[in-house]
């Protein structure tokens, strides 16, 4: 392991993300040396994409909606929690930002969703194509005399996950200076 891969060696990540490439944020943190625990429902099926993004993570199976206490126990010793549920879902099951912060005030929670946890679009669902168009990224793709085109493979959640990892690192810098965790949205 080189020094970049060891950067996050003392830290622990809880990965609660869903498919759509969102598991990529926790993978980046793991690639930087953090230990990553992936939490999934017991009946979750895996494909090759899942293996590509999760092969070095420790897998723990339980339903967080049915067993909130198990998650709260894990949160007490975690540095980061990365999630990609619909905005408000964790609050509905008693595991929102306030509850997690009570369990661990130093926890950095990174939330990945199409339009953020607050604001007028928060509850809107979006496809990869819509997200790429709304972000402006499609403006640069295609020929000038035709409408924009979609990139061949879904990119929006991968790009968002990479930016979420950067935001998580900035929150870590803040925590190292102040001792305070926060939510990265």
Backbone bond lengths (Angstrom), bond angles and torsions (degrees), N, CA, C in turn:
res aa  C-N    CA-C-N  psi(-1)  N-CA   C-N-CA  omega(-1)  CA-C   N-CA-C  phi
1 X - - - 1.452 - - 1.521 109.65 -
2 X 1.340 116.81 129.73 1.458 118.84 176.20 1.525 109.72 -86.06
3 X 1.334 117.79 177.41 1.462 121.44 -174.03 1.526 113.03 -64.40
4 X 1.337 118.53 -31.91 1.461 120.31 177.87 1.526 109.62 -67.21
5 X 1.327 117.41 -41.12 1.459 120.67 179.90 1.528 112.01 -67.38
6 X 1.302 118.71 -21.39 1.464 122.92 -179.84 1.524 112.35 -93.05
7 X 1.307 118.20 -4.98 1.458 122.88 -174.12 1.531 112.91 -49.32
8 X 1.311 117.68 -43.87 1.461 121.35 -177.58 1.529 112.98 -105.75
9 X 1.317 117.03 19.78 1.471 121.38 -175.76 1.535 114.39 -52.38
10 X 1.311 120.46 -37.39 1.467 117.42 -178.95 1.526 114.80 -79.77
11 X 1.309 118.48 -1.37 1.461 121.29 -170.95 1.525 112.81 -104.43
12 X 1.352 114.60 156.95 1.466 121.28 -178.69 1.529 110.61 -127.02
13 X 1.328 115.79 134.20 1.465 123.86 -178.07 1.524 109.58 -113.65
14 X 1.333 116.73 136.34 1.458 122.66 167.93 1.521 106.65 -103.76
15 X 1.318 116.63 122.79 1.458 122.43 -176.92 1.521 109.84 -105.42
16 X 1.336 116.28 109.60 1.461 122.63 178.28 1.524 110.98 -112.65
17 X 1.305 117.44 19.44 1.464 119.99 -175.06 1.518 112.02 -75.37
18 X 1.321 114.04 161.77 1.450 121.65 176.78 1.520 108.72 -102.46
19 X 1.325 115.85 -177.05 1.460 120.43 178.99 1.528 110.21 -63.67
20 X 1.302 119.96 -155.76 1.456 126.59 -177.31 1.525 111.27 72.18
21 X 1.294 117.38 21.61 1.455 119.56 177.39 1.509 114.10 85.83
22 X 1.346 117.30 -5.69 1.452 119.05 -175.80 1.519 112.78 -66.20
23 X 1.351 117.84 -22.62 1.462 116.72 178.23 1.522 111.51 -65.95
24 X 1.310 117.62 -6.97 1.462 122.00 -176.98 1.530 112.80 -65.65
25 X 1.330 119.04 -33.88 1.462 121.40 179.17 1.527 110.34 -58.96
26 X 1.325 117.37 -50.39 1.468 121.03 179.70 1.524 110.82 -64.97
27 X 1.332 117.51 -33.83 1.463 120.43 177.41 1.530 110.53 -63.82
28 X 1.324 117.03 -42.24 1.471 120.24 177.93 1.524 109.99 -60.83
29 X 1.332 117.18 -45.53 1.464 120.27 178.84 1.526 110.38 -61.75
30 X 1.332 116.59 -39.22 1.461 120.57 175.80 1.520 112.15 -65.86
31 X 1.325 117.09 -39.85 1.465 120.57 177.72 1.521 111.52 -63.53
32 X 1.335 116.78 -23.26 1.461 121.30 176.77 1.534 111.68 -88.77
33 X 1.333 116.49 5.62 1.455 120.35 172.06 1.515 116.49 112.03
34 X 1.332 118.81 -12.28 1.468 120.38 179.93 1.518 110.16 -67.74
35 X 1.324 116.49 148.27 1.456 119.39 171.01 1.531 106.88 -83.05
36 X 1.320 116.41 138.77 1.463 121.01 -174.93 1.523 109.31 -123.86
37 X 1.325 115.60 127.98 1.453 122.32 173.51 1.521 107.91 -109.00
38 X 1.306 115.74 119.96 1.467 122.87 179.46 1.514 107.86 -94.24
39 X 1.336 116.91 124.97 1.457 121.89 -178.91 1.524 108.24 -110.09
40 X 1.340 115.57 125.21 1.460 121.67 -178.35 1.518 110.64 -139.46
41 X 1.333 114.87 159.15 1.464 120.32 172.15 1.525 108.46 -64.88
42 X 1.327 117.61 150.31 1.470 120.68 -177.89 1.524 115.24 -58.54
43 X 1.325 118.70 -28.92 1.461 120.39 -174.17 1.531 114.05 -97.05
44 X 1.302 117.84 15.44 1.459 121.29 -177.65 1.530 110.72 -70.61
45 X 1.334 116.07 130.62 1.462 121.17 176.80 1.525 109.73 -93.21
46 X 1.313 115.76 153.11 1.466 120.85 -177.73 1.516 111.02 -121.25
47 X 1.338 114.55 146.64 1.454 120.54 175.24 1.536 108.33 -124.24
48 X 1.308 116.31 -173.05 1.464 119.51 -178.04 1.521 112.72 -65.33
49 X 1.351 117.62 -33.22 1.465 119.60 177.26 1.519 110.01 -63.90
50 X 1.327 116.46 -42.41 1.457 120.11 179.00 1.532 109.37 -59.52
51 X 1.329 116.26 -45.93 1.471 119.81 -179.98 1.519 112.08 -60.52
52 X 1.336 116.60 -38.75 1.463 119.98 -179.03 1.525 112.04 -62.41
53 X 1.326 117.29 -36.84 1.468 120.71 -176.25 1.524 114.45 -96.41
54 X 1.317 117.88 -9.61 1.466 120.47 -172.51 1.519 115.41 -128.38
55 X 1.304 118.76 4.78 1.467 120.42 -170.73 1.526 114.29 -64.50
56 X 1.313 119.69 -23.19 1.472 120.30 -179.61 1.528 112.77 -103.25
57 X 1.315 116.67 7.07 1.455 120.88 -179.59 1.531 110.00 -90.99
58 X 1.323 116.14 150.28 1.460 121.24 172.09 1.521 107.18 -81.55
59 X 1.321 117.02 128.59 1.459 121.64 -177.05 1.522 110.38 -98.70
60 X 1.346 115.75 125.71 1.458 122.98 175.58 1.519 106.31 -123.73
61 X 1.338 115.92 128.75 1.461 119.84 -175.55 1.528 111.90 -110.47
62 X 1.324 114.94 116.40 1.457 122.60 167.31 1.524 107.53 -165.92
63 X 1.305 116.28 158.91 1.459 122.10 -179.85 1.522 108.02 -90.85
64 X 1.324 117.67 112.58 1.465 120.36 -175.97 1.531 111.96 -62.54
65 X 1.336 117.98 -28.25 1.466 120.55 178.78 1.526 111.30 -70.24
66 X 1.328 117.11 -28.90 1.460 121.96 -179.48 1.526 112.70 -93.57
67 X 1.329 116.75 -19.93 1.466 121.25 -174.46 1.529 110.04 -137.86
68 X 1.320 116.24 65.91 1.469 120.50 -178.29 1.529 111.93 -63.30
69 X 1.333 117.08 -31.23 1.467 119.75 -178.47 1.521 112.25 -63.82
70 X 1.336 117.52 -36.63 1.469 119.62 178.09 1.513 110.90 -63.17
71 X 1.327 116.79 -41.49 1.463 118.86 178.74 1.523 110.44 -66.72
72 X 1.324 117.58 -43.06 1.462 119.92 -179.98 1.529 111.71 -61.66
73 X 1.329 117.47 -34.47 1.473 120.18 175.75 1.532 110.43 -63.60
74 X 1.329 116.77 -43.77 1.467 120.82 179.35 1.528 111.57 -67.12
75 X 1.319 116.53 -36.34 1.473 121.54 -179.03 1.523 111.27 -62.74
76 X 1.313 117.26 -33.19 1.474 120.59 -176.96 1.519 113.13 -58.31
77 X 1.325 117.79 -28.41 1.467 120.31 -178.25 1.529 112.64 -112.74
78 X 1.321 117.38 5.62 1.470 120.46 -178.68 1.524 110.76 -89.39
79 X 1.317 114.97 155.80 1.458 121.26 174.03 1.525 111.20 -98.48
80 X 1.331 115.55 -35.95 1.462 121.67 -176.78 1.528 109.45 -133.15
81 X 1.315 115.65 147.47 1.455 122.10 169.04 1.527 105.59 -131.72
82 X 1.326 116.38 123.78 1.464 121.54 179.85 1.519 107.25 -112.21
83 X 1.348 116.62 126.98 1.466 120.50 -178.25 1.516 109.99 -137.65
84 X 1.339 114.84 156.29 1.467 119.62 179.09 1.528 111.66 -139.34
85 X 1.323 116.25 34.94 1.457 120.74 176.56 1.527 109.94 -75.00
86 X 1.318 116.08 166.46 1.464 120.36 174.68 1.524 108.44 -60.54
87 X 1.326 117.50 143.79 1.467 119.81 178.38 1.526 111.49 -52.58
88 X 1.317 116.24 133.47 1.455 122.04 178.95 1.519 115.26 90.98
89 X 1.344 118.35 -15.27 1.465 120.31 -177.57 1.532 111.62 -61.21
90 X 1.312 117.76 -47.91 1.467 119.48 -178.71 1.529 111.43 -62.84
91 X 1.339 117.84 -36.55 1.468 120.77 174.70 1.526 110.73 -61.12
92 X 1.330 117.29 -41.49 1.470 121.80 -178.43 1.520 112.58 -61.69
93 X 1.329 117.34 -31.80 1.471 119.19 -178.78 1.536 112.34 -100.79
94 X 1.335 116.43 12.49 1.461 120.98 176.09 1.513 114.70 80.69
95 X 1.337 117.16 18.85 1.464 121.03 -179.21 1.526 111.95 -124.07
96 X 1.334 116.59 30.63 1.459 120.83 179.03 1.523 111.70 -70.46
97 X 1.301 115.28 -179.43 1.466 121.91 -176.05 1.531 112.16 -54.65
98 X 1.326 117.48 -44.49 1.475 119.95 -178.27 1.527 111.67 -63.01
99 X 1.323 117.23 -42.85 1.475 120.92 -179.68 1.524 110.82 -66.84
100 X 1.322 116.59 -42.08 1.468 119.67 179.79 1.526 110.99 -68.28
101 X 1.322 116.53 -36.90 1.469 120.34 178.66 1.526 111.02 -66.81
102 X 1.342 116.90 -35.88 1.475 119.64 175.43 1.526 110.21 -61.91
103 X 1.331 116.71 -40.54 1.466 120.94 -179.48 1.521 111.65 -69.40
104 X 1.336 117.06 -32.29 1.465 121.26 -178.54 1.532 109.04 -155.01
105 X 1.341 118.21 95.39 1.461 121.42 -177.04 1.536 114.30 -62.08
106 X 1.324 117.57 -18.60 1.471 121.03 -179.88 1.531 112.72 -91.41
107 X 1.338 117.52 -2.86 1.448 121.94 -176.72 1.528 111.50 -66.19
108 X 1.320 115.54 136.39 1.459 122.41 172.65 1.519 106.88 -104.98
109 X 1.321 116.18 117.77 1.461 122.57 -178.41 1.521 107.67 -105.49
110 X 1.319 116.46 122.01 1.457 121.80 178.67 1.520 108.31 -109.34
111 X 1.333 116.07 118.25 1.462 122.55 -177.99 1.522 109.56 -108.14
112 X 1.333 115.54 125.73 1.465 121.84 -179.11 1.525 108.00 -115.37
113 X 1.314 116.55 117.67 1.464 121.98 178.58 1.528 108.33 -148.02
114 X 1.328 117.42 163.74 1.467 118.83 -176.21 1.526 114.27 -56.50
115 X 1.338 117.58 -44.91 1.461 119.48 -173.97 1.528 113.78 -129.21
116 X 1.328 118.12 19.61 1.451 121.09 176.42 1.518 113.66 91.22
117 X 1.317 115.71 172.28 1.457 122.87 -176.22 1.527 113.22 -84.29
118 X 1.325 117.64 -15.66 1.466 121.83 -178.35 1.523 108.88 -133.82
119 X 1.302 116.49 173.60 1.455 121.20 175.32 1.514 113.73 96.95
120 X 1.329 116.41 173.45 1.460 121.28 -172.39 1.530 114.52 -67.98
121 X 1.314 119.08 -22.24 1.463 121.37 -177.71 1.530 113.01 -100.68
122 X 1.304 118.46 0.57 1.471 122.26 -170.57 1.522 114.17 -52.12
123 X 1.323 119.24 -35.06 1.457 121.79 -177.14 1.526 113.66 -93.55
124 X 1.312 117.07 0.83 1.463 119.61 179.69 1.519 110.30 -76.10
125 X 1.312 115.21 139.91 1.456 120.68 173.50 1.525 106.50 -91.11
126 X 1.317 117.65 158.13 1.460 119.73 -178.66 1.517 110.27 -152.46
127 X 1.305 114.93 143.66 1.464 120.56 174.24 1.528 108.28 -86.86
128 X 1.311 115.14 169.20 1.462 120.39 177.03 1.525 110.42 -57.15
129 X 1.311 116.77 -43.53 1.462 121.69 -179.44 1.530 111.31 -60.69
130 X 1.322 116.47 -44.93 1.462 119.82 179.29 1.527 111.97 -64.17
131 X 1.316 116.94 -41.47 1.460 120.39 179.68 1.528 111.42 -65.26
132 X 1.310 116.28 -41.66 1.466 119.58 178.49 1.533 110.63 -64.62
133 X 1.342 116.83 -38.44 1.458 120.53 178.52 1.531 111.23 -69.33
134 X 1.340 117.10 -46.38 1.468 120.54 -179.20 1.525 112.30 -64.15
135 X 1.322 117.15 -31.07 1.467 120.33 -179.54 1.525 112.36 -76.88
136 X 1.321 116.80 -17.75 1.456 120.51 -177.07 1.516 113.51 92.82
137 X 1.331 116.82 -5.17 1.467 120.02 -177.07 1.527 112.04 -64.61
138 X 1.327 117.52 -30.54 1.469 119.57 -179.12 1.523 112.67 -72.41
139 X 1.318 116.43 -17.38 1.462 120.19 -179.72 1.531 111.32 -58.65
140 X 1.303 116.16 -31.16 1.468 120.90 -176.68 1.526 113.41 -92.16
141 X 1.327 117.92 1.32 1.456 120.99 -174.75 1.532 109.92 -111.36
142 X 1.314 116.56 125.17 1.461 120.93 177.90 1.516 111.38 116.73
143 X 1.310 114.59 -174.62 1.459 121.09 -179.96 1.517 110.24 -93.07
144 X 1.349 117.75 147.20 1.464 120.59 -176.45 1.534 114.05 -61.66
145 X 1.338 118.45 -26.11 1.458 120.85 -176.72 1.535 113.32 -92.25
146 X 1.349 117.19 7.48 1.466 121.16 -179.28 1.527 110.09 -134.90
147 X 1.341 115.94 166.76 1.473 118.15 176.09 1.531 110.68 -64.92
148 X 1.324 116.58 160.01 1.468 119.78 176.98 1.522 111.28 -59.89
149 X 1.316 116.35 156.55 1.455 120.70 178.36 1.516 110.31 -120.70
150 X 1.302 113.93 157.94 1.463 120.62 179.63 1.530 109.56 -79.15
151 X 1.312 115.90 141.02 1.450 120.59 171.71 1.526 106.68 -68.96
152 X 1.306 117.86 147.67 1.467 121.85 -170.24 1.528 115.07 -58.12
153 X 1.281 118.44 -39.88 1.462 122.34 -176.32 1.524 108.25 -112.74
154 X 1.338 120.21 141.19 1.472 120.56 179.43 1.535 111.43 -53.68
155 X 1.328 115.67 126.73 1.458 121.63 -174.45 1.523 114.93 -117.20
156 X 1.323 117.92 -24.17 1.462 120.82 -169.67 1.529 112.85 -56.17
157 X 1.333 117.85 -49.04 1.462 119.09 -177.68 1.527 111.71 -71.38
158 X 1.319 117.32 -30.92 1.471 119.24 176.12 1.524 110.19 -65.88
159 X 1.329 116.49 -45.57 1.465 119.84 178.03 1.522 111.03 -63.80
160 X 1.330 116.11 -42.98 1.460 120.72 178.76 1.527 111.12 -62.98
161 X 1.318 116.35 -41.00 1.467 120.54 179.91 1.521 111.84 -64.34
162 X 1.315 116.57 -39.09 1.466 120.09 177.52 1.528 110.07 -64.53
163 X 1.331 116.90 -43.47 1.470 120.25 177.30 1.526 110.77 -65.94
164 X 1.321 117.04 -35.19 1.466 120.66 177.26 1.529 110.66 -63.51
165 X 1.325 116.85 -37.47 1.472 120.17 176.76 1.527 110.18 -63.64
166 X 1.321 116.88 -40.24 1.471 120.43 176.76 1.528 109.75 -63.01
167 X 1.332 116.97 -46.32 1.462 120.34 177.74 1.517 112.44 -59.87
168 X 1.317 116.26 -36.93 1.467 121.56 177.95 1.528 110.60 -64.37
169 X 1.313 116.12 -40.75 1.473 120.06 178.45 1.535 111.24 -66.39
170 X 1.324 117.03 -37.61 1.472 120.33 176.63 1.533 109.73 -65.06
171 X 1.330 116.91 -41.01 1.462 120.48 177.06 1.526 111.11 -64.31
172 X 1.335 117.00 -34.83 1.468 120.43 176.33 1.528 110.32 -64.54
173 X 1.314 116.53 -42.55 1.477 120.22 176.95 1.529 109.83 -57.45
174 X 1.333 116.80 -45.51 1.466 121.23 178.33 1.528 110.69 -61.79
175 X 1.329 116.45 -44.40 1.463 119.83 -179.48 1.527 111.63 -63.00
176 X 1.319 117.12 -38.94 1.463 120.23 179.21 1.525 110.84 -64.87
177 X 1.321 117.99 -28.83 1.459 121.61 179.04 1.515 112.76 -83.84
178 X 1.357 117.24 -34.56 1.461 120.51 -171.51 1.531 114.75 -116.04
179 X 1.328 116.97 -19.17 1.458 120.72 -174.91 1.525 113.19 84.36
180 X 1.327 117.48 0.09 1.462 121.80 -175.46 1.527 112.16 -99.31
181 X 1.337 115.31 133.26 1.450 120.38 170.03 1.511 109.26 -82.14
182 X 1.328 116.61 175.83 1.459 120.45 178.25 1.531 109.65 -164.65
183 X 1.329 115.35 173.71 1.455 119.86 175.95 1.514 109.11 -104.15
184 X 1.336 115.35 127.51 1.450 122.66 173.97 1.521 106.01 -97.29
185 X 1.324 117.06 121.20 1.459 121.42 -176.18 1.512 108.93 -116.80
